[in-house]
Amino acid sequence: MSDPAELDDIELDAEDAKLVTLARTARARNAAAEGAAVRDDTGRTYVATSVELPSLAVSALQAAVVMAVASGAAGLEAAAIVSSSGQVGEHDRAIVADLNAAAPIFLAGIDGVVTAALTPS
């Protein structure tokens, strides 16, 4: 498991910044605990929030990846999570690794400021 990059080392290009913005907007719109966005290997983006039902709990990143795969994505280029928790769970890292072990995962606080850039494995 890779350690988070130092904050000074995190530089987002326009497409990665877009993922953070989409994740932040979805989280706010749904008043959810987390928002996430992923970009597939063809450049399409998928956005989701965490789901908390009595019989189902899914993280925002898991939901976004499920949407991407269900739409035919074979791989991921990058992912972003906006959450107040300050961490990326092992299951979230594993689901990204299933599609690209080198895809960066950007973690941002609810203010949209990226605090970590991780690799899934």
Buried (B, 14 or more C-beta within 10 A) or exposed (E): EEEBBEEEEBEBEEEBBBBBBBBBBBBBEBEBBBBBBBBBBEEEBBBBBBBEEEEEEBBBBBBBBBBBBEEEBEEBBBBBBBBEEEEBBEEBBEBBBBBBEEBBBBBBBBEBEBBBBBBBB
